[in-house]
Amino acid sequence: MKYLTVDLEDWFHILDNPLTSNPKTWKNFESRIDIGSNIILDLFSKNNVKATFFCLGWVADKYPYLIKEINNRGHHIGSHGYYHQLVYKQNIKQFRNDLKKSINSISNLTGKKVESYRAPGFSITNDNLWAFDVMIEEGIKLDSSIFAARRNHGGFYSKKINHPFILKTNSGNEIIELPIVPSSFLFKRIIYSGGGYFRLLPKVLLNHLFKKENYIMTYFHPRDFDENQPIIPGLNFKRRFQANVGISSTLTKLQNIINENSFDDINLIRKDIINNYLSLSEINK
């Protein structure tokens, strides 16, 4: 089970950065979402592969033609929230409203139900596990918000999180979970399947890890493919490096990965083919 996914957001949708995180400031930045998105879409079409695009509702409202193009090319479309805000900085009402708004924006363009979701920055933590019940109540059946490693905006460290599972909430609700899972290399857990990790790691190591693992959830962004994007304001040296490292090689690396691996369609996932359950208490260990 290997999946291609894209978080559809613009280059300035950087989390936890005061100069770019407020939606009121976004009008001040040049939009470049078409550049990276077209590179990705053409790559997928060239190789006849289908992916899931987790789209911001804000992007859907501002660039409806892009959502329609993704849909027309046969890709699965899920929600990435509306305003790309960290979930753990929202209360239940704010999160529900943001999710509903994104679902409505996307479904109005595609004519299809939005049943999958990924939290911005994978920002589900021990303190906002209520988000899973809200997702389910709003019609989400598949989630990819769990990052099975510690990171800036959340993450869970549990060796039980190593493949897709059905998450059981404390309320008795169930949702299919497709987590981001590390691989082991030289006795260390290593993230490799998307974003800055993918851009930083050498092609030889990526090839090895992608061939080695039976389950892989990727996550790319249009900005990962845009070599000429501006420098994001307000970032320290470390975050600036993380945002810009390896962009020139992303397309070549991903083309090679697609050549050497088979990728599955998220639309084909059903509970009965997963048959693995974890509770909230188990993912917290």
N, C-alpha and C positions, 0 to 999 in steps of 0.2 A: 504494500500500500504506500505509494509515493504520490504526493500531490503538489501541483504548481499553484501558488496563490500570489496575488498582488494586492497590496494595500494602496488603494487609489486615493492619493493625496498629492498636494503640490510640494515644491521644494522647501517652502517656508513653513510647512506644517510641522514644526519641530516642538516637541513637548518640553514643558518646564523651562521655557526661555522667555523672560518677560517681554522681550522686544518682538516676539513673533507668536506667542501663544494666545493673545487676545484677538478674537475674530474681527474686532473693530479696526485692527491695524492691517488686515490682510489686503485691503484695497491699495495699500502703499507699495505692494510688491508686484513685480512683473510675474505674470503667470507663465509657467513653462510646462504645465502638465501635459499638453499635447505632445511635446517632444519625446519625453520618455515613454508615454503611453503608446504612441505610434510605433516606436521601436519594439516594444514588448509585443504589441498586437501583431505586427508583421512577422516577428520571430515565431510566435505561436502558429500563425497561419502557414508560414513556410514549412513548419515541421508537423502540421496537422495534429496539434495537441490542444487539449482543452484545459482551461484553468478556472480558478475561482477568483473573482475580483471583489474584495471587501471595500466598498465605496463609501466615502463620506457623503452624507446627505447634502452638505453644503456644495460639494462638487457637482452632485446631480442637479441641483437647482441652478447653478451658475453655468455648467457646461452640459446641458441635457443631451446634446448631440453625441457626446463621448459615451455616455451610458447607453444610448441607443445603439451605437456602433459595437460596443462590447457585447450587448445582447444579440445583435444581428449576426455576430460572428460565432454565436453558439456557446459563449462562456457563461458560467454560473455567476450570479451576482448576489452578494451578501452585503450586510451593513457593517460599516466601520464607525458607527455613530454619526452624529450630524456635525458637531463643531470640533471634533478631534480633541476632546478634553479628557484628562486623566479621570478614570472612573472613581478612584479613591478620594478625589477631591469633590465629588458630587454626593448629594444625599439621594435617597431612594426616589423621591419625586423628580429631582433634576435628571437623574439617569433615565428614568422611565420616559420623561418628556423628550429627551435628546434621542433616545432609541426610537420612539414612536415617530418623531419628526423625520428621522432618516429613512425609516421603513416606508412611510407615506411618499416621500420624495422619489425614492427608487421605484417602488411598485407602480406609481402613477405613470412612469416613463416606460416601464417594461410590460406592464399588464400582468405581472407575475407576483406571487407571494414572495416576500423576503423571509426566508426561514433559516438563514445562517448569519453569524455575527463574529466579529473579532474586536476586542477592546483596544482602543488606542494605546500603544505602548505596552500591550499585554498587562494593563494596570488593574488586574484582579489580585487582591491580597487577602490575608487572613481577616482583615478588618471590613471587607466589603463583599463577603461571600453571598450576601443577599442578592447580589446582581444576577446570579443564576436563576433564582426564582422569578425575578422581574423579566428576564429574557424569555423564559418559558411562558409566562403569562401574556407576553406580547407576541407570541407565535413563533419564537425562535426554537428550532429543533436541533440545530447543530451549532456548536461553538468551537472557536479556536483561539481562546483567550489565555489559556494556561501555558506558561513558559516554565519548563521543568528545570529551572536553574535560577539562582539569585541574579537580579539585575537592577538597574536604576529605578524602574517603575513597577516593581513587583516580583513575581516569580515564586515558584514552589520547589523546594528541594525534597523530593521523595523518590526513592528508587522504584516505587510502584508505578510511577508515571513514565512509562517507556513505550507506550503504544496507544492506539485509540481505545476509549472506554466509554461506558455509559455512566455519567455522573448522577448520583442520587443525592438530592438536597435533603436538608433536615425536615422540609415540609412534605417529603415523599415524592417530589417531582423528579423527572428524569430528562436528561439532555445528552445527546451524543457529543463527546469531547474529542477533538483532534488537536492534541497539544504539540508545542514545539519541544522536541526531545534532543538532548545532547547525545553525542557519540563518545566512545572511549578511544583515546589515543595516547600511547605511552603512559598508561595507567592514570590518565587524567580525563575528566569529563570536559568535552569541548563542544561549543555551539558552532555550527558551520553552515546551516541551511538557508541563510538569508541575511539581508541587510549588510551592515558593516562587517560582520563575521565572514560572509561569503566574499565580499570584496577584498578583504585583507588576506585571506588564506590563499596559498599557491594552488594552481590548477591540479598539480599531481596529488596533493593531499585531498582536495575536494573530490577528485575522481575516485580515490580510494574509499573515502567515507560514504559517498553516494552508492557505490557498488556494494559496500559491506552491509549496509543497513537494509532491513526489510520494510521498515516504516520510516518515512521522511515527510515532514511538513515544511515546505519552503515558505518564505515570505520576502517578496521583493517590493520595491517602490519605483515609480517612474523616475525619481531623482537618482536612483542607482545606475541609470543608463544615460544620464545627461551630463556629458563631460564639460559643458560650457556654462553650467549654472553658476549664479553669483555665490559669493561667500556669504553664509548665513550670519547676520549680525548678532552680536551679543554672546557668542559662544567662547568658552575658554579654549586653550590650546588643545586639550584632550578631546573635547567634544567636536571641535573643528576638524581634527584629524579623523575622528570616527565618521564624520559626515561626508568626508571627501576622499578618503583613501580608496584607491583601486578602482575608481569609476571607469577608467579607460579600458579596463580588462573585463568588466562584468558581462558584456554581451558575448564575448568569445568564450568565457568560462561557462555561461549558461547554455550556449549552443552545444558545447562539448558534453555537458551533463545530459542534455536532451538526447544527443546522439547515442549515449551509452546506457540510458535507462528508459524504462517504460513508466509512464505516469497515468494515474487513475483519475476518474471523474467523480468528484464529490457527490454529484447527483445520484450515483449508484449506491451510496452508503445507506444501509438500513440497520436497525438495532439488532436484528436476528443474525447478521453476519459478524457483529462485533462480539456479543455474548461475553463481555467482560465488564464488571461493575466495580466502581469505587465510590465511596461516600466522601462527604466533605471532610470528615475527620481523618480519613485515610490519606487524602492528598495533602493534608496539613502536616503530616509526620515528617 
